[in-house]
Amino acid sequence: MAGTHQTTVRQRVGDVYDRWLLLRWLSKLVPIGVMLGLWEFASGRLVPAAILPPFSATAEQIVVLGSSPEFHGHATDTLFRGFAGILIATVLAVPMGLAMARNDRVRRTLEPIVSLTYPVPKSPLIPLVIFWLGIGNASRITLAVIGSFLPILLSAYNGADAVERELLWSARSMGVSRLEEVYEVVFPAAVPTVMTGIRIGLIFSFVIIVSSEMILAQTGLGVLVTDFGQFGQYSKVFAVIFWIAILVAGIDRIYLLVSSRLLAWSDRGVSGI
């Protein structure tokens, strides 16, 4: 009897917890629902429907685009460029950030360049890079690298610079060399901060890619935004923007999920909303 009672209590607790999770998930949808409702109300009343189509019309185009092979091809090109850019930026920026944190000479050499270039807007570089490298993937991937490089570099530097001195002293007392110290002590301790920087760089990468695709590009989601906008098909423009938001937000959520698994050993995770 006691065992049956305990099982019943566990089931009830589990049911309550499941309902709480469902309500918490649904509560996140309320602000989105309010925003879409305001959108529907404003169209044709506060803003001309020709400029701001109602969400009901946009929703129809969202479904049509989602089932279009042409849209899938454009989305694939954009995703390829974004992932290629973030991969190259990570490979270049992480070692450089670690080197800046562990070597004063490297830091003194690179710090003025980083300080000078970090506040510079990256969007004015789009026409120049396209002019130099052409309208293909090379220019878009280069822009993705430019957009995501500095956030990753600074996160690697800050993460490595914040490593507790006690860990370094302990490693040195055991005869660990300077090079071994970097990849056996400094880098593992800096990984949570580095992964936060990669997350920020990932968003920047797609922002600058879509922006660049709106200028002299043949494929990509930015091309669809420009083409539909030129013909006044604003419901399709908003549909493309919707899919861009869904794709990038989905990538971000997947990244957070994977990061939480990879950082299960650490008491720190990837920061952000």
CYANA upper distance limits for C-alpha pairs under 8 A (distance plus 0.5 A):
  1 MET  CA      5 HIS  CA      6.66
  2 ALA  CA      6 GLN  CA      6.72
  3 GLY  CA      7 THR  CA      6.73
  4 THR  CA      8 THR  CA      6.73
  5 HIS  CA      9 VAL  CA      6.74
  6 GLN  CA     10 ARG  CA      6.70
  7 THR  CA     11 GLN  CA      6.71
  8 THR  CA     12 ARG  CA      6.75
  9 VAL  CA     13 VAL  CA      6.63
 10 ARG  CA     14 GLY  CA      6.50
 11 GLN  CA     15 ASP  CA      6.58
 12 ARG  CA     16 VAL  CA      6.66
 13 VAL  CA     17 TYR  CA      6.62
 14 GLY  CA     18 ASP  CA      6.58
 15 ASP  CA     19 ARG  CA      6.70
 16 VAL  CA     20 TRP  CA      6.64
 17 TYR  CA     21 LEU  CA      6.73
 18 ASP  CA     22 LEU  CA      6.73
 19 ARG  CA     23 LEU  CA      6.63
 20 TRP  CA     24 ARG  CA      6.55
 21 LEU  CA     25 TRP  CA      6.63
 22 LEU  CA     26 LEU  CA      6.62
 23 LEU  CA     27 SER  CA      6.48
 24 ARG  CA     28 LYS  CA      7.23
 25 TRP  CA     29 LEU  CA      7.61
 26 LEU  CA     30 VAL  CA      7.37
 27 SER  CA     31 PRO  CA      8.42
 28 LYS  CA     32 ILE  CA      8.09
 29 LEU  CA     33 GLY  CA      6.63
 30 VAL  CA     34 VAL  CA      6.69
 31 PRO  CA     35 MET  CA      6.66
 32 ILE  CA     36 LEU  CA      6.70
 33 GLY  CA     37 GLY  CA      6.57
 34 VAL  CA     38 LEU  CA      6.69
 35 MET  CA     39 TRP  CA      6.68
 36 LEU  CA     40 GLU  CA      6.70
 36 LEU  CA     55 PHE  CA      7.26
 37 GLY  CA     41 PHE  CA      6.70
 38 LEU  CA     42 ALA  CA      6.47
 39 TRP  CA     43 SER  CA      6.76
 39 TRP  CA     54 PRO  CA      7.14
 39 TRP  CA     55 PHE  CA      6.98
 40 GLU  CA     54 PRO  CA      5.37
 40 GLU  CA     55 PHE  CA      5.90
 40 GLU  CA     56 SER  CA      7.79
 41 PHE  CA     45 ARG  CA      7.38
 41 PHE  CA     54 PRO  CA      8.28
 42 ALA  CA     46 LEU  CA      5.32
 42 ALA  CA     47 VAL  CA      6.41
 42 ALA  CA     54 PRO  CA      8.45
 43 SER  CA     47 VAL  CA      5.85
 43 SER  CA     48 PRO  CA      6.65
 43 SER  CA     49 ALA  CA      5.54
 43 SER  CA     52 LEU  CA      6.12
 43 SER  CA     53 PRO  CA      6.39
 43 SER  CA     54 PRO  CA      5.69
 44 GLY  CA     48 PRO  CA      5.21
 44 GLY  CA     49 ALA  CA      4.97
 44 GLY  CA     52 LEU  CA      8.21
 44 GLY  CA     53 PRO  CA      8.26
 44 GLY  CA     54 PRO  CA      8.24
 45 ARG  CA     49 ALA  CA      8.47
 47 VAL  CA     51 ILE  CA      7.60
 47 VAL  CA     52 LEU  CA      6.81
 48 PRO  CA     52 LEU  CA      6.67
 48 PRO  CA     53 PRO  CA      8.36
 49 ALA  CA     53 PRO  CA      5.11
 49 ALA  CA     54 PRO  CA      7.21
 50 ALA  CA    234 TYR  CA      7.98
 51 ILE  CA    234 TYR  CA      7.08
 52 LEU  CA    234 TYR  CA      7.51
 52 LEU  CA    235 SER  CA      8.17
 53 PRO  CA     57 ALA  CA      6.97
 53 PRO  CA     58 THR  CA      7.30
 53 PRO  CA    234 TYR  CA      7.23
 53 PRO  CA    235 SER  CA      6.15
 54 PRO  CA     58 THR  CA      7.00
 54 PRO  CA    235 SER  CA      8.45
 55 PHE  CA     59 ALA  CA      6.36
 56 SER  CA     60 GLU  CA      7.12
 57 ALA  CA     61 GLN  CA      7.25
 57 ALA  CA    235 SER  CA      6.94
 58 THR  CA     62 ILE  CA      6.68
 58 THR  CA    235 SER  CA      5.25
 58 THR  CA    236 LYS  CA      7.16
 58 THR  CA    238 PHE  CA      7.04
 58 THR  CA    239 ALA  CA      6.27
 59 ALA  CA     63 VAL  CA      6.99
 59 ALA  CA    239 ALA  CA      7.60
 60 GLU  CA     64 VAL  CA      6.89
 61 GLN  CA     65 LEU  CA      6.43
 61 GLN  CA    235 SER  CA      7.22
 61 GLN  CA    236 LYS  CA      6.32
 61 GLN  CA    239 ALA  CA      6.40
 62 ILE  CA     66 GLY  CA      6.55
 62 ILE  CA    236 LYS  CA      8.02
 62 ILE  CA    239 ALA  CA      5.30
 62 ILE  CA    240 VAL  CA      7.81
 62 ILE  CA    242 PHE  CA      7.98
 62 ILE  CA    243 TRP  CA      7.97
 63 VAL  CA     67 SER  CA      7.01
 64 VAL  CA     68 SER  CA      6.91
 65 LEU  CA     71 PHE  CA      6.61
 65 LEU  CA    239 ALA  CA      7.97
 65 LEU  CA    240 VAL  CA      8.19
 66 GLY  CA     71 PHE  CA      7.55
 66 GLY  CA     72 HIS  CA      8.10
 67 SER  CA     71 PHE  CA      8.36
 68 SER  CA     72 HIS  CA      6.96
 69 PRO  CA     73 GLY  CA      6.82
 70 GLU  CA     74 HIS  CA      6.98
 71 PHE  CA     75 ALA  CA      6.60
 71 PHE  CA    221 LEU  CA      8.27
 72 HIS  CA     76 THR  CA      6.53
 73 GLY  CA     77 ASP  CA      6.91
 73 GLY  CA    219 THR  CA      8.49
 73 GLY  CA    220 GLY  CA      8.30
 74 HIS  CA     78 THR  CA      6.91
 74 HIS  CA    219 THR  CA      5.98
 74 HIS  CA    220 GLY  CA      4.70
 74 HIS  CA    221 LEU  CA      5.98
 75 ALA  CA     79 LEU  CA      6.62
 75 ALA  CA    220 GLY  CA      6.48
 75 ALA  CA    221 LEU  CA      6.29
 76 THR  CA     80 PHE  CA      6.54
 76 THR  CA    220 GLY  CA      8.22
 77 ASP  CA     81 ARG  CA      6.76
 77 ASP  CA    219 THR  CA      7.30
 77 ASP  CA    220 GLY  CA      6.08
 78 THR  CA     82 GLY  CA      6.71
 78 THR  CA    206 PHE  CA      8.30
 78 THR  CA    209 ILE  CA      7.66
 78 THR  CA    210 VAL  CA      7.81
 78 THR  CA    219 THR  CA      8.49
 78 THR  CA    220 GLY  CA      5.56
 78 THR  CA    221 LEU  CA      6.90
 79 LEU  CA     83 PHE  CA      6.61
 79 LEU  CA    206 PHE  CA      8.49
 80 PHE  CA     84 ALA  CA      6.47
 81 ARG  CA     85 GLY  CA      6.49
 81 ARG  CA    137 ASN  CA      7.30
 81 ARG  CA    140 ARG  CA      6.98
 81 ARG  CA    141 ILE  CA      5.71
 81 ARG  CA    144 ALA  CA      7.85
 81 ARG  CA    209 ILE  CA      7.91
 82 GLY  CA     86 ILE  CA      6.74
 82 GLY  CA    141 ILE  CA      7.38
 82 GLY  CA    144 ALA  CA      6.75
 82 GLY  CA    202 LEU  CA      7.97
 82 GLY  CA    205 SER  CA      6.23
 82 GLY  CA    206 PHE  CA      6.01
 82 GLY  CA    209 ILE  CA      7.37
 83 PHE  CA     87 LEU  CA      6.57
 83 PHE  CA    202 LEU  CA      8.43
 84 ALA  CA     88 ILE  CA      6.73
 84 ALA  CA    141 ILE  CA      6.96
 85 GLY  CA     89 ALA  CA      6.56
 85 GLY  CA    141 ILE  CA      5.42
 85 GLY  CA    142 THR  CA      7.18
 85 GLY  CA    143 LEU  CA      8.17
 85 GLY  CA    144 ALA  CA      5.24
 85 GLY  CA    145 VAL  CA      5.19
 85 GLY  CA    148 SER  CA      8.26
 85 GLY  CA    205 SER  CA      7.35
 86 ILE  CA     90 THR  CA      6.50
 86 ILE  CA    144 ALA  CA      7.26
 86 ILE  CA    145 VAL  CA      6.66
 86 ILE  CA    148 SER  CA      6.95
 86 ILE  CA    149 PHE  CA      8.39
 86 ILE  CA    198 ILE  CA      8.08
 86 ILE  CA    201 GLY  CA      7.39
 86 ILE  CA    202 LEU  CA      6.56
 86 ILE  CA    205 SER  CA      7.13
 87 LEU  CA     91 VAL  CA      6.76
 88 ILE  CA     92 LEU  CA      6.76
 88 ILE  CA    145 VAL  CA      7.07
 89 ALA  CA     93 ALA  CA      6.19
 89 ALA  CA    145 VAL  CA      5.52
 89 ALA  CA    146 ILE  CA      8.20
 89 ALA  CA    148 SER  CA      6.90
 89 ALA  CA    149 PHE  CA      5.50
 89 ALA  CA    152 ILE  CA      8.04
 90 THR  CA     94 VAL  CA      6.20
 90 THR  CA    149 PHE  CA      7.62
 90 THR  CA    152 ILE  CA      7.08
 90 THR  CA    198 ILE  CA      7.63
 91 VAL  CA     95 PRO  CA      7.66
 92 LEU  CA     96 MET  CA      7.09
 92 LEU  CA    149 PHE  CA      8.36
 93 ALA  CA     97 GLY  CA      6.47
 93 ALA  CA    149 PHE  CA      6.48
 93 ALA  CA    150 LEU  CA      7.86
 93 ALA  CA    152 ILE  CA      6.46
 93 ALA  CA    153 LEU  CA      5.08
 93 ALA  CA    156 ALA  CA      8.10
 94 VAL  CA     98 LEU  CA      6.71
 94 VAL  CA    152 ILE  CA      7.08
 94 VAL  CA    153 LEU  CA      6.22
 94 VAL  CA    156 ALA  CA      5.96
 94 VAL  CA    157 TYR  CA      8.44
 94 VAL  CA    194 VAL  CA      8.00
 95 PRO  CA     99 ALA  CA      6.56
 95 PRO  CA    156 ALA  CA      8.41
 96 MET  CA    100 MET  CA      6.69
 96 MET  CA    153 LEU  CA      7.25
 97 GLY  CA    101 ALA  CA      6.85
 97 GLY  CA    153 LEU  CA      5.37
 97 GLY  CA    154 LEU  CA      6.88
 97 GLY  CA    155 SER  CA      8.04
 97 GLY  CA    156 ALA  CA      5.32
 97 GLY  CA    157 TYR  CA      4.73
 97 GLY  CA    158 ASN  CA      8.50
 97 GLY  CA    160 ALA  CA      8.32
 98 LEU  CA    102 ARG  CA      6.72
 98 LEU  CA    156 ALA  CA      6.37
 98 LEU  CA    157 TYR  CA      5.94
 98 LEU  CA    160 ALA  CA      6.40
 98 LEU  CA    182 VAL  CA      8.22
 98 LEU  CA    187 PHE  CA      8.06
 99 ALA  CA    103 ASN  CA      6.17
 99 ALA  CA    106 VAL  CA      7.03
 99 ALA  CA    107 ARG  CA      7.97
 99 ALA  CA    157 TYR  CA      8.34
100 MET  CA    104 ASP  CA      7.25
100 MET  CA    105 ARG  CA      8.43
100 MET  CA    106 VAL  CA      5.74
100 MET  CA    107 ARG  CA      4.74
100 MET  CA    110 LEU  CA      8.00
100 MET  CA    157 TYR  CA      6.80
101 ALA  CA    107 ARG  CA      7.25
101 ALA  CA    157 TYR  CA      5.77
101 ALA  CA    158 ASN  CA      7.94
101 ALA  CA    160 ALA  CA      6.34
101 ALA  CA    161 ASP  CA      5.59
102 ARG  CA    160 ALA  CA      8.05
102 ARG  CA    161 ASP  CA      7.84
102 ARG  CA    182 VAL  CA      8.46
103 ASN  CA    107 ARG  CA      6.78
104 ASP  CA    108 ARG  CA      6.54
105 ARG  CA    109 THR  CA      6.72
106 VAL  CA    110 LEU  CA      6.65
107 ARG  CA    111 GLU  CA      6.02
108 ARG  CA    112 PRO  CA      7.81
109 THR  CA    113 ILE  CA      8.28
110 LEU  CA    114 VAL  CA      6.71
111 GLU  CA    115 SER  CA      6.50
112 PRO  CA    116 LEU  CA      6.56
113 ILE  CA    117 THR  CA      6.64
114 VAL  CA    118 TYR  CA      6.23
114 VAL  CA    150 LEU  CA      8.10
115 SER  CA    119 PRO  CA      8.00
116 LEU  CA    120 VAL  CA      7.99
118 TYR  CA    150 LEU  CA      7.25
122 LYS  CA    126 ILE  CA      7.85
122 LYS  CA    146 ILE  CA      7.99
122 LYS  CA    147 GLY  CA      7.03
122 LYS  CA    208 ILE  CA      8.32
123 SER  CA    208 ILE  CA      7.47
123 SER  CA    211 SER  CA      8.30
124 PRO  CA    128 LEU  CA      8.17
125 LEU  CA    129 VAL  CA      6.56
125 LEU  CA    143 LEU  CA      8.50
126 ILE  CA    130 ILE  CA      6.68
126 ILE  CA    143 LEU  CA      7.48
126 ILE  CA    212 SER  CA      6.42
127 PRO  CA    131 PHE  CA      6.53
127 PRO  CA    212 SER  CA      8.49
127 PRO  CA    215 ILE  CA      8.09
128 LEU  CA    132 TRP  CA      6.71
129 VAL  CA    133 LEU  CA      6.41
129 VAL  CA    134 GLY  CA      8.17
129 VAL  CA    139 SER  CA      6.35
129 VAL  CA    142 THR  CA      8.26
129 VAL  CA    143 LEU  CA      7.77
130 ILE  CA    134 GLY  CA      5.41
130 ILE  CA    135 ILE  CA      6.22
130 ILE  CA    139 SER  CA      5.91
130 ILE  CA    140 ARG  CA      8.25
130 ILE  CA    216 LEU  CA      8.48
131 PHE  CA    135 ILE  CA      8.33
132 TRP  CA    139 SER  CA      8.35
133 LEU  CA    138 ALA  CA      6.81
133 LEU  CA    139 SER  CA      5.66
134 GLY  CA    138 ALA  CA      7.87
134 GLY  CA    139 SER  CA      6.68
135 ILE  CA    139 SER  CA      6.97
135 ILE  CA    140 ARG  CA      8.35
135 ILE  CA    216 LEU  CA      6.70
135 ILE  CA    217 ALA  CA      6.05
135 ILE  CA    218 GLN  CA      7.94
136 GLY  CA    140 ARG  CA      7.51
136 GLY  CA    217 ALA  CA      7.68
136 GLY  CA    218 GLN  CA      8.24
137 ASN  CA    141 ILE  CA      6.44
138 ALA  CA    142 THR  CA      6.57
139 SER  CA    143 LEU  CA      6.69
140 ARG  CA    144 ALA  CA      6.74
140 ARG  CA    209 ILE  CA      6.42
140 ARG  CA    212 SER  CA      7.26
140 ARG  CA    213 GLU  CA      8.11
141 ILE  CA    145 VAL  CA      6.74
141 ILE  CA    209 ILE  CA      8.16
142 THR  CA    146 ILE  CA      6.74
143 LEU  CA    147 GLY  CA      6.57
143 LEU  CA    205 SER  CA      8.19
143 LEU  CA    208 ILE  CA      7.22
143 LEU  CA    209 ILE  CA      7.28
143 LEU  CA    212 SER  CA      8.42
144 ALA  CA    148 SER  CA      6.69
144 ALA  CA    204 PHE  CA      8.06
144 ALA  CA    205 SER  CA      4.97
144 ALA  CA    206 PHE  CA      7.51
144 ALA  CA    208 ILE  CA      6.80
144 ALA  CA    209 ILE  CA      6.51
145 VAL  CA    149 PHE  CA      6.05
145 VAL  CA    205 SER  CA      7.46
146 ILE  CA    150 LEU  CA      8.07
147 GLY  CA    201 GLY  CA      7.47
147 GLY  CA    204 PHE  CA      6.10
147 GLY  CA    205 SER  CA      5.93
147 GLY  CA    208 ILE  CA      6.99
148 SER  CA    152 ILE  CA      7.09
148 SER  CA    198 ILE  CA      8.19
148 SER  CA    200 ILE  CA      7.99
148 SER  CA    201 GLY  CA      4.45
148 SER  CA    202 LEU  CA      7.00
148 SER  CA    203 ILE  CA      8.48
148 SER  CA    204 PHE  CA      6.16
148 SER  CA    205 SER  CA      5.90
149 PHE  CA    153 LEU  CA      6.59
149 PHE  CA    201 GLY  CA      7.36
150 LEU  CA    154 LEU  CA      6.49
150 LEU  CA    201 GLY  CA      8.43
151 PRO  CA    155 SER  CA      6.62
151 PRO  CA    197 GLY  CA      5.88
151 PRO  CA    198 ILE  CA      7.77
151 PRO  CA    200 ILE  CA      7.12
151 PRO  CA    201 GLY  CA      6.24
152 ILE  CA    156 ALA  CA      6.62
152 ILE  CA    194 VAL  CA      7.00
152 ILE  CA    197 GLY  CA      5.04
152 ILE  CA    198 ILE  CA      5.90
152 ILE  CA    200 ILE  CA      8.26
152 ILE  CA    201 GLY  CA      6.78
153 LEU  CA    157 TYR  CA      6.70
153 LEU  CA    197 GLY  CA      8.26
154 LEU  CA    158 ASN  CA      6.49
154 LEU  CA    197 GLY  CA      8.03
155 SER  CA    159 GLY  CA      6.36
155 SER  CA    193 THR  CA      6.19
155 SER  CA    194 VAL  CA      5.60
155 SER  CA    196 THR  CA      7.74
155 SER  CA    197 GLY  CA      5.54
156 ALA  CA    160 ALA  CA      6.55
156 ALA  CA    190 ALA  CA      7.25
156 ALA  CA    191 VAL  CA      8.42
156 ALA  CA    193 THR  CA      7.24
156 ALA  CA    194 VAL  CA      5.43
156 ALA  CA    197 GLY  CA      8.00
157 TYR  CA    161 ASP  CA      6.42
158 ASN  CA    162 ALA  CA      6.56
158 ASN  CA    193 THR  CA      8.04
159 GLY  CA    163 VAL  CA      7.27
159 GLY  CA    189 ALA  CA      7.86
159 GLY  CA    190 ALA  CA      4.80
159 GLY  CA    191 VAL  CA      7.80
159 GLY  CA    192 PRO  CA      8.29
159 GLY  CA    193 THR  CA      5.73
159 GLY  CA    194 VAL  CA      7.05
160 ALA  CA    186 VAL  CA      6.18
160 ALA  CA    187 PHE  CA      7.14
160 ALA  CA    189 ALA  CA      7.74
160 ALA  CA    190 ALA  CA      5.65
162 ALA  CA    190 ALA  CA      8.33
163 VAL  CA    167 LEU  CA      7.96
163 VAL  CA    168 LEU  CA      8.43
163 VAL  CA    186 VAL  CA      6.91
163 VAL  CA    189 ALA  CA      6.85
163 VAL  CA    190 ALA  CA      7.53
164 GLU  CA    168 LEU  CA      7.53
165 ARG  CA    169 TRP  CA      6.65
166 GLU  CA    170 SER  CA      6.56
167 LEU  CA    171 ALA  CA      6.71
167 LEU  CA    185 VAL  CA      7.77
168 LEU  CA    172 ARG  CA      6.64
168 LEU  CA    181 GLU  CA      7.81
168 LEU  CA    185 VAL  CA      7.68
168 LEU  CA    186 VAL  CA      8.48
169 TRP  CA    173 SER  CA      6.56
170 SER  CA    174 MET  CA      7.03
171 ALA  CA    175 GLY  CA      7.27
171 ALA  CA    176 VAL  CA      6.07
171 ALA  CA    181 GLU  CA      7.40
171 ALA  CA    185 VAL  CA      8.06
172 ARG  CA    176 VAL  CA      5.60
172 ARG  CA    177 SER  CA      7.63
172 ARG  CA    181 GLU  CA      8.29
176 VAL  CA    180 GLU  CA      6.48
176 VAL  CA    181 GLU  CA      6.54
177 SER  CA    181 GLU  CA      6.44
178 ARG  CA    182 VAL  CA      7.08
179 LEU  CA    183 TYR  CA      7.42
180 GLU  CA    184 GLU  CA      6.12
180 GLU  CA    185 VAL  CA      8.21
181 GLU  CA    185 VAL  CA      5.75
181 GLU  CA    186 VAL  CA      6.84
182 VAL  CA    186 VAL  CA      5.25
182 VAL  CA    187 PHE  CA      6.35
183 TYR  CA    187 PHE  CA      5.64
183 TYR  CA    188 PRO  CA      7.56
184 GLU  CA    188 PRO  CA      7.12
185 VAL  CA    189 ALA  CA      6.78
186 VAL  CA    190 ALA  CA      6.63
187 PHE  CA    191 VAL  CA      6.53
190 ALA  CA    194 VAL  CA      6.62
191 VAL  CA    195 MET  CA      6.52
192 PRO  CA    196 THR  CA      6.85
192 PRO  CA    263 LEU  CA      7.65
192 PRO  CA    268 ARG  CA      6.86
192 PRO  CA    269 GLY  CA      6.24
192 PRO  CA    270 VAL  CA      6.32
193 THR  CA    197 GLY  CA      6.91
193 THR  CA    270 VAL  CA      7.51
194 VAL  CA    198 ILE  CA      6.80
195 MET  CA    199 ARG  CA      6.72
195 MET  CA    259 SER  CA      8.00
195 MET  CA    270 VAL  CA      6.74
196 THR  CA    200 ILE  CA      6.97
196 THR  CA    270 VAL  CA      5.44
196 THR  CA    271 SER  CA      6.47
196 THR  CA    272 GLY  CA      8.32
197 GLY  CA    201 GLY  CA      6.57
198 ILE  CA    202 LEU  CA      6.44
199 ARG  CA    203 ILE  CA      7.19
199 ARG  CA    252 ASP  CA      7.64
199 ARG  CA    255 TYR  CA      7.95
200 ILE  CA    204 PHE  CA      6.94
201 GLY  CA    205 SER  CA      6.39
202 LEU  CA    206 PHE  CA      7.11
202 LEU  CA    252 ASP  CA      8.49
203 ILE  CA    207 VAL  CA      6.77
203 ILE  CA    248 VAL  CA      7.72
203 ILE  CA    252 ASP  CA      8.38
204 PHE  CA    208 ILE  CA      6.73
205 SER  CA    209 ILE  CA      6.70
206 PHE  CA    210 VAL  CA      6.57
206 PHE  CA    248 VAL  CA      7.98
207 VAL  CA    211 SER  CA      6.75
208 ILE  CA    212 SER  CA      6.50
209 ILE  CA    213 GLU  CA      6.61
209 ILE  CA    222 GLY  CA      8.44
210 VAL  CA    214 MET  CA      7.14
210 VAL  CA    220 GLY  CA      7.83
210 VAL  CA    221 LEU  CA      6.90
210 VAL  CA    222 GLY  CA      5.21
211 SER  CA    215 ILE  CA      7.90
211 SER  CA    222 GLY  CA      6.86
212 SER  CA    216 LEU  CA      8.46
212 SER  CA    217 ALA  CA      8.17
212 SER  CA    222 GLY  CA      7.81
213 GLU  CA    217 ALA  CA      5.62
213 GLU  CA    218 GLN  CA      8.34
213 GLU  CA    219 THR  CA      7.82
213 GLU  CA    220 GLY  CA      6.56
213 GLU  CA    221 LEU  CA      7.61
213 GLU  CA    222 GLY  CA      5.04
213 GLU  CA    223 VAL  CA      6.04
214 MET  CA    222 GLY  CA      5.15
214 MET  CA    223 VAL  CA      5.67
214 MET  CA    225 VAL  CA      7.65
214 MET  CA    226 THR  CA      6.23
215 ILE  CA    223 VAL  CA      8.31
217 ALA  CA    223 VAL  CA      6.85
218 GLN  CA    223 VAL  CA      7.26
219 THR  CA    223 VAL  CA      6.48
220 GLY  CA    224 LEU  CA      7.53
221 LEU  CA    225 VAL  CA      7.06
221 LEU  CA    240 VAL  CA      7.57
221 LEU  CA    244 ILE  CA      8.00
222 GLY  CA    226 THR  CA      6.88
223 VAL  CA    227 ASP  CA      6.57
224 LEU  CA    228 PHE  CA      6.47
224 LEU  CA    237 VAL  CA      7.96
224 LEU  CA    240 VAL  CA      7.68
225 VAL  CA    229 GLY  CA      6.48
225 VAL  CA    236 LYS  CA      8.42
225 VAL  CA    237 VAL  CA      5.72
225 VAL  CA    240 VAL  CA      7.03
225 VAL  CA    241 ILE  CA      8.08
226 THR  CA    230 GLN  CA      6.63
227 ASP  CA    231 PHE  CA      7.29
228 PHE  CA    232 GLY  CA      6.81
228 PHE  CA    233 GLN  CA      5.56
228 PHE  CA    234 TYR  CA      7.24
228 PHE  CA    236 LYS  CA      6.86
228 PHE  CA    237 VAL  CA      6.29
229 GLY  CA    233 GLN  CA      6.29
229 GLY  CA    234 TYR  CA      6.58
229 GLY  CA    237 VAL  CA      6.74
233 GLN  CA    237 VAL  CA      6.97
234 TYR  CA    238 PHE  CA      6.66
235 SER  CA    239 ALA  CA      6.68
236 LYS  CA    240 VAL  CA      6.70
237 VAL  CA    241 ILE  CA      6.82
238 PHE  CA    242 PHE  CA      6.52
239 ALA  CA    243 TRP  CA      6.87
240 VAL  CA    244 ILE  CA      6.69
241 ILE  CA    245 ALA  CA      6.71
242 PHE  CA    246 ILE  CA      6.70
243 TRP  CA    247 LEU  CA      6.47
244 ILE  CA    248 VAL  CA      6.61
245 ALA  CA    249 ALA  CA      6.32
246 ILE  CA    250 GLY  CA      6.32
247 LEU  CA    251 ILE  CA      6.68
248 VAL  CA    252 ASP  CA      6.65
249 ALA  CA    253 ARG  CA      6.68
250 GLY  CA    254 ILE  CA      6.66
251 ILE  CA    255 TYR  CA      6.54
252 ASP  CA    256 LEU  CA      6.75
253 ARG  CA    257 LEU  CA      6.73
254 ILE  CA    258 VAL  CA      6.63
255 TYR  CA    259 SER  CA      6.40
256 LEU  CA    260 SER  CA      6.59
256 LEU  CA    270 VAL  CA      7.41
257 LEU  CA    261 ARG  CA      7.06
258 VAL  CA    262 LEU  CA      6.72
259 SER  CA    263 LEU  CA      6.42
259 SER  CA    269 GLY  CA      7.90
259 SER  CA    270 VAL  CA      7.29
260 SER  CA    264 ALA  CA      6.47
260 SER  CA    269 GLY  CA      6.79
260 SER  CA    270 VAL  CA      7.80
263 LEU  CA    267 ASP  CA      8.47
263 LEU  CA    268 ARG  CA      7.90
263 LEU  CA    269 GLY  CA      6.82
